[in-house]
Amino acid sequence: MKNIDSWRPSKYVYYNGKLCASRDSAEVGPASRLITDLVAQCYDTHLSQYAKGRLVDLGCGKTPLYHAYQPFITSCTCVDWANTFHETSHLDVACDLNGDLPLENASFDTIILSDVLEHIAQPEKLWSEMSRILSPGGRAIINVPFMYWLHETPFDYYRYTEFALRRFADINGFKLIKLVPMGGAPAVLADITAKTVVNWPGVGRLLVSAIHGWYNLFSKIAIGRRFSNKTASTFPLFYFMIVEKP
């Protein structure tokens, strides 16, 4: 990873020892904090167990997860395309993730693919390349949105069901370790409503805070947890996935 000394937290920050969405609106818009908090919880829970060795961060952008996985790895290689919307000061390899990756066979133990797969026009090729560059026993840690608005247009191509994700893993020889639908109907409703009202003059951000506050309270009580868990498989806000190369 280039310019490690200049790296600073961006999308994700630590607060009270937990990874969460930045409250800096320049990094995470107020209406996007709900899903970003949930994604952060997934990585905070699983990186210590599944990240190891030589890691490659595909579609890295500002490398927002670096401080989360850094304690568990030996090296980090940052890969993104040259036309990324994000700064590239930490970029080691500039390439199009739709094609052949200029990386050696079996050269990595961990792949991070965070909020990237939906922006890949040829996902079959990327899955094949991930299988090629992972060492035996290596893992790919992935999150991808589902019931979520269009973003980074015009480079927002797909939404994947769990069945599509399972198929990608299967046909590329991966062992599925974890595939979890996250959010459920309450999170989807809160996210859509927040993104709808955020730009209302004068009151938008106050309404977003109220909506997210309602969701956080509802999701902590027993009936809210049950309802979220029951509806997550049919109304997932996003998926969190870990696969392993045998």
PLY file of the C-alpha trace (Angstrom):
ply
format ascii 1.0
element vertex 246
property float x
property float y
property float z
element edge 245
property int vertex1
property int vertex2
end_header
0.00 0.00 0.00
1.47 3.31 -1.09
1.78 6.30 1.23
0.74 4.40 4.35
1.94 7.24 6.58
-0.58 9.61 5.00
-3.55 7.24 5.35
-6.48 8.67 7.31
-9.89 7.20 8.21
-12.59 8.06 5.70
-15.81 6.09 5.27
-15.33 4.03 8.43
-14.11 5.20 11.84
-13.74 3.64 15.26
-16.00 4.98 17.99
-15.93 3.49 21.49
-13.91 0.59 20.10
-16.44 -0.28 17.39
-16.18 0.25 13.64
-18.96 2.48 12.33
-19.84 4.98 9.62
-18.07 8.31 9.68
-20.30 11.20 10.78
-18.38 13.49 8.43
-20.88 14.30 5.68
-18.05 14.64 3.18
-17.28 10.94 3.69
-20.73 9.41 4.32
-23.94 11.24 3.52
-26.37 11.41 6.45
-28.93 9.25 4.66
-26.32 6.53 4.00
-25.14 6.10 7.58
-27.61 3.35 8.40
-26.34 0.89 5.77
-22.73 1.96 6.35
-23.07 1.26 10.07
-24.49 -2.20 9.32
-21.70 -2.99 6.85
-19.14 -1.81 9.39
-20.58 -4.18 12.00
-20.12 -7.12 9.62
-16.46 -6.35 9.01
-15.82 -5.55 12.66
-17.21 -8.96 13.60
-15.50 -11.10 10.97
-12.16 -9.60 9.92
-10.27 -10.91 12.95
-11.29 -14.46 12.05
-11.07 -14.41 8.27
-8.51 -11.79 7.18
-4.90 -13.00 7.09
-1.56 -12.85 5.30
-1.25 -11.06 1.97
-4.40 -9.01 1.37
-5.59 -7.32 -1.81
-8.28 -4.64 -1.61
-10.06 -4.70 -4.98
-11.86 -1.49 -5.90
-10.16 0.02 -2.88
-11.03 3.70 -3.35
-9.69 5.47 -0.24
-9.01 2.07 1.37
-11.56 2.83 4.12
-11.24 -0.57 5.81
-7.45 -0.46 6.15
-7.38 0.20 9.90
-9.92 -2.62 10.42
-7.97 -5.38 8.66
-4.40 -4.10 9.14
-3.82 -5.86 12.53
-4.52 -9.28 10.98
-2.50 -9.16 7.73
1.14 -9.06 6.64
0.76 -6.87 3.54
-1.88 -4.87 1.68
-2.09 -4.28 -2.08
-4.57 -1.62 -3.24
-6.19 -2.08 -6.65
-8.67 0.16 -8.44
-9.31 1.57 -11.90
-7.67 4.82 -12.89
-11.03 6.61 -13.36
-12.28 5.93 -9.84
-14.37 8.69 -8.26
-12.13 8.47 -5.20
-8.57 9.63 -4.55
-5.83 7.21 -5.57
-2.90 8.19 -3.35
-2.73 4.67 -1.87
-3.18 2.85 -5.18
-0.59 0.17 -5.97
-2.15 -1.21 -9.17
-4.40 0.68 -11.58
-6.47 -1.65 -13.77
-9.97 -2.39 -15.01
-11.58 -4.98 -12.73
-13.64 -6.18 -15.70
-10.57 -7.74 -17.31
-7.41 -9.66 -16.52
-5.86 -8.49 -13.26
-2.09 -7.87 -13.48
-1.53 -10.00 -10.38
0.22 -13.35 -10.00
-1.57 -16.66 -9.54
-2.19 -17.64 -5.89
-0.51 -14.44 -4.71
-3.00 -13.43 -1.98
-4.50 -14.96 1.12
-7.36 -12.47 1.49
-9.48 -10.44 -0.92
-11.61 -7.50 0.17
-14.40 -6.64 -2.29
-16.48 -4.04 -0.49
-19.30 -2.20 -2.29
-17.66 -3.04 -5.62
-19.38 -6.00 -7.30
-22.46 -4.00 -8.34
-20.15 -1.67 -10.32
-18.53 -4.45 -12.36
-19.97 -4.81 -15.88
-18.48 -8.31 -16.32
-18.78 -9.98 -12.90
-18.09 -13.48 -14.25
-14.60 -12.39 -15.24
-13.87 -10.84 -11.85
-15.02 -13.95 -9.98
-12.73 -16.06 -12.17
-9.81 -13.72 -11.51
-10.44 -13.76 -7.76
-10.23 -17.54 -7.83
-6.98 -17.34 -9.77
-5.18 -14.85 -7.52
-6.24 -16.46 -4.22
-3.93 -19.01 -2.66
-5.39 -22.36 -1.49
-7.19 -21.69 1.78
-7.50 -18.01 0.89
-10.75 -16.13 1.43
-12.70 -13.39 -0.28
-14.73 -11.12 2.00
-17.51 -9.36 0.13
-20.42 -7.03 0.73
-22.87 -6.01 -1.97
-26.11 -3.97 -1.82
-29.48 -5.32 -2.87
-32.52 -3.15 -2.09
-30.55 0.04 -2.44
-30.65 3.16 -4.58
-28.57 3.78 -7.70
-25.17 5.22 -6.81
-21.93 6.19 -8.56
-23.90 6.26 -11.81
-23.50 5.44 -14.63
-21.28 2.67 -13.22
-23.99 0.90 -11.23
-24.92 -2.23 -13.15
-26.42 -5.01 -11.01
-28.18 -6.16 -7.87
-27.54 -9.80 -6.92
-29.83 -12.21 -5.09
-28.31 -14.75 -2.73
-28.87 -17.37 -5.43
-26.73 -15.46 -7.93
-24.00 -15.06 -5.32
-24.12 -18.76 -4.47
-23.87 -19.60 -8.16
-20.82 -17.36 -8.66
-19.12 -19.08 -5.72
-20.02 -22.56 -6.94
-18.97 -22.23 -10.58
-15.63 -20.73 -9.56
-14.81 -23.52 -7.14
-15.24 -21.58 -3.92
-16.45 -23.05 -0.65
-19.20 -20.88 0.81
-18.30 -19.94 4.39
-20.95 -17.32 5.06
-23.76 -15.60 3.15
-25.93 -13.39 5.31
-28.82 -11.16 4.21
-28.65 -8.00 6.28
-31.25 -5.40 7.22
-34.72 -6.69 6.52
-37.85 -4.65 5.81
-37.36 -2.09 8.64
-33.87 -1.20 7.45
-34.97 -1.00 3.80
-37.90 1.27 4.69
-35.73 3.47 6.88
-33.03 3.73 4.22
-35.44 4.57 1.38
-37.35 7.09 3.47
-34.17 8.79 4.69
-32.81 9.10 1.17
-36.15 10.51 -0.01
-36.39 13.28 2.59
-32.73 14.19 3.20
-32.76 17.12 0.77
-36.04 18.63 1.95
-35.20 22.27 2.73
-34.75 23.03 6.39
-35.97 19.76 7.83
-34.34 17.03 5.74
-31.43 16.18 8.01
-33.59 16.38 11.13
-36.01 13.89 9.58
-33.12 11.59 8.65
-31.88 11.65 12.24
-35.39 10.85 13.48
-35.81 7.97 11.00
-32.45 6.45 11.87
-33.13 6.94 15.57
-36.44 5.09 15.19
-34.73 2.25 13.34
-31.93 1.94 15.90
-34.45 1.81 18.74
-36.78 -0.61 16.94
-33.94 -2.96 15.98
-32.83 -3.25 19.62
-36.14 -4.41 21.06
-37.22 -8.05 20.82
-40.10 -7.56 18.37
-37.91 -5.37 16.15
-35.11 -7.93 16.06
-37.55 -10.73 15.24
-39.23 -8.73 12.48
-35.90 -7.70 10.97
-34.56 -11.26 11.06
-37.80 -12.68 9.62
-37.83 -10.27 6.69
-34.09 -10.15 5.94
-34.22 -13.03 3.46
-37.01 -11.45 1.39
-36.09 -7.77 1.86
-32.30 -7.68 2.25
-30.70 -4.25 2.31
-27.38 -5.90 1.44
-25.51 -9.21 1.59
-22.34 -10.04 3.46
-20.41 -12.99 2.05
-17.23 -14.95 2.76
-15.92 -17.63 0.40
-12.82 -19.79 0.59
-10.66 -21.32 -2.12
-10.16 -25.01 -1.25
0 1
1 2
2 3
3 4
4 5
5 6
6 7
7 8
8 9
9 10
10 11
11 12
12 13
13 14
14 15
15 16
16 17
17 18
18 19
19 20
20 21
21 22
22 23
23 24
24 25
25 26
26 27
27 28
28 29
29 30
30 31
31 32
32 33
33 34
34 35
35 36
36 37
37 38
38 39
39 40
40 41
41 42
42 43
43 44
44 45
45 46
46 47
47 48
48 49
49 50
50 51
51 52
52 53
53 54
54 55
55 56
56 57
57 58
58 59
59 60
60 61
61 62
62 63
63 64
64 65
65 66
66 67
67 68
68 69
69 70
70 71
71 72
72 73
73 74
74 75
75 76
76 77
77 78
78 79
79 80
80 81
81 82
82 83
83 84
84 85
85 86
86 87
87 88
88 89
89 90
90 91
91 92
92 93
93 94
94 95
95 96
96 97
97 98
98 99
99 100
100 101
101 102
102 103
103 104
104 105
105 106
106 107
107 108
108 109
109 110
110 111
111 112
112 113
113 114
114 115
115 116
116 117
117 118
118 119
119 120
120 121
121 122
122 123
123 124
124 125
125 126
126 127
127 128
128 129
129 130
130 131
131 132
132 133
133 134
134 135
135 136
136 137
137 138
138 139
139 140
140 141
141 142
142 143
143 144
144 145
145 146
146 147
147 148
148 149
149 150
150 151
151 152
152 153
153 154
154 155
155 156
156 157
157 158
158 159
159 160
160 161
161 162
162 163
163 164
164 165
165 166
166 167
167 168
168 169
169 170
170 171
171 172
172 173
173 174
174 175
175 176
176 177
177 178
178 179
179 180
180 181
181 182
182 183
183 184
184 185
185 186
186 187
187 188
188 189
189 190
190 191
191 192
192 193
193 194
194 195
195 196
196 197
197 198
198 199
199 200
200 201
201 202
202 203
203 204
204 205
205 206
206 207
207 208
208 209
209 210
210 211
211 212
212 213
213 214
214 215
215 216
216 217
217 218
218 219
219 220
220 221
221 222
222 223
223 224
224 225
225 226
226 227
227 228
228 229
229 230
230 231
231 232
232 233
233 234
234 235
235 236
236 237
237 238
238 239
239 240
240 241
241 242
242 243
243 244
244 245
